[in-house]
Amino acid sequence: MFGDGEVKLRSLTDAAGLFRRKERDRIEDAMEAFGTSFPQMFIAVYTGSLGETGNLRQFGFWLLNRGVFEDVDVTKPNEGGVLIVIDPDSKAAGISFGYLLDPFFEERDTFECLSRAHSHWLEGRYCDGLLKVLNHVRTLLRKRSRQVRRDPERYERKVATPVAVEDLVKKIRGGNIHPMYEPLRPESEGVEF
């Protein structure tokens, strides 16, 4: 539906033009702090209109699979990614998580994260809302980290570990895309605002 090729973009892609320069700086600082707190992961944000045919949940899933995030270190594969998609035209937002986060996030967690931004986004304060989401994702991951230490069996992977794709990520980000690339299957959740 959205294409079968890889899409090069930055981890903060504001195609909808929602953020001013100072807001972009604040968001990028929060994203960098996330990467410092969780060095094996990255967070990305995409804003844009999906049009009438676009399905936010499918688009987030597709973009996390096909996204080649140019400013993300190759040691951080998309399986460790968190993607937030905001479509201001349809007044909808969603979060997609890579495979590595499967054991740690449930549907209610993603709803909780997005609901933190709801009132801000209704008022058109996209930066403030997004910062609330980013902060809550960090808070949830810290909480899960403590819970895993207490009860590791509860958070064991329910599916097979994804194949290591560091070499593939290097090829993709370097422009050498393997024709047999298989997409990831991250969890994805969306809400309207």
N, C-alpha and C positions, 0 to 999 in steps of 0.2 A: 504494500500500500504506500509506503514512504520511500521505497527504493531499496536496492540490494547492495549498494556500494557503501564504503566507509565515508563518514562525514568528518572533515577536519574543523575543529572549533576550539575555542578557549574554554577553560573551566567556568568562566563567567561570560556567557554570551547573552547580551541584552538586545536581541533582535527587535523587540517591541519598543525599545527606547524608554524604559520605565525609570531609569536611574540617572541622576546627575553625576558629574565627576566626583564630587565629595562623597556621594552615596556609594558610588562604585568602590572608592577607596575604603570606606568602612566595611563594605561587604567582603572585599578581597582580604582585608585584615582579619575578619572573622573566619574566612575560609582557610587562611594560612594558619591561624590559631588551631583550627580543627585538625589540620594536617600535622601540626606539632604535637597535639595531644594524642593523635592516632596515626603514627607514621606509616602504618601499613595500608592506610585508607586515603581516599580523597573525596571531596565534595564538589559538585558541579551544579551550576544554575543555568537554566535556559528560559528566556522569556520570548514569547512570540505568539502570533495568531495561528491556530491550526485550521481555521476556516470551518465551514459547515461539515466537511467530510472527515475532519480530524477527530480522533478518539484520544483523549489525553492519556489514558492508561496505556493504550497500545503505542502511542508516540513515545512516552517515557521509556517503555520497555525497549523499543526499537533504537532510540537514541543512546541508551546506555550500552546496548549491544554494538551499535555501529559507530559510536562516537570515538574519534581519535582526538583526545584532549591534548593539544600541542604543549601546553604549559604544565602538564602533569608528568612527574618523573616516571620513567619506564618501569621502575621497580614496583609501581602501584598499578596493577592491572584493573580493568573495569569490574572484575568480580568484587573488588574492595571499594567500589564507588557508591556514592549516594547522589542521586540526581533529583533536583527539584525543578519542576516545569511549571511555569506560570503562563496562562493564556488570559490576558486582560480582556480580550473581546468577548470570550464566552464566560468570563468571571469564574474560571476554574483553575485549580492547581493540583499537583500530584507529586508524590515522591516514589522513586524507584530505587531499590536496593540491589546490589550485586549478590551473587551466590554466597560469598563469605559471610554475609550478614544474616543469612536465612535463619540460623538458630536463635538470633538475638532480637529480632523484631517481629511483632505480630501486627495484624491489621489495626487493632485499636491503638497501638503505638504510633503508627503513621497518622492516624486520624488526630490523635492528641497533638502531635507536632504541628500539623497544618491548622488545627483549630486555634493555636496560639496566635496565628497571623490573621485570622478571619476578620476581626473588627478593623485592623489596620488596613487590610486590602480593600474592604468595603469603602473606606474613606480615601482610597487612592494613595495611601502611604505604604508603598510597596517595599521600600528599604527597611522601614521599621518592622514590618511584618516578617520579612525574610530573615532579619537578624533574630527575631523571636524563634523562628523555626530552627535556624542553625544552632542557637543556644540550647533548645530543647533536645535536638538530636544528640548533641554532646552530653547533656545531662543524662539522657537515657542510656547512652553507651557506657558512661561511667558507672551508672547503677547496675547495668548488666555485667560489667566487669567484676564488680564486688559480688554479685550473685553467682557468677561462674566460679569464683574462688571458693565459695561456700558449698556449692552443689554442682560440680562439673558435669555430672551425668545428665542433668536436666537440659543442658545446652549442647549436648553432643549433636553432631550433624545427623540429620534424618535422611540425607541423601549422600551419594558418593562425593568425595572431595573433587572439586573441579580440577581439570588438567592445568598444570603450570603453563602459563602463556607468556612469560616474560619475553622470550625470543620473538614470539608472534607480535607482541605489543611493540617491541623495538622495530620490527619490520614495518608494521602499520604506521607508526609515528614517523618512521624514516622514509615513508613513501613506497616501500616494497610490500605490497599487500598480497597475501597468499590467497589464491582463488578458492580454496576449500575451507575458508574460515567459517567456523560454526558459531552461531550466536549464543550468548549467555541467556539464561532464563531467570532474571531477577524478579523478586517480589515487587509489586507495584500497587500503589493505592492512590486514589484521587478523590478530591472533594470539590464541591462548588463553593464559591464565596460570594 
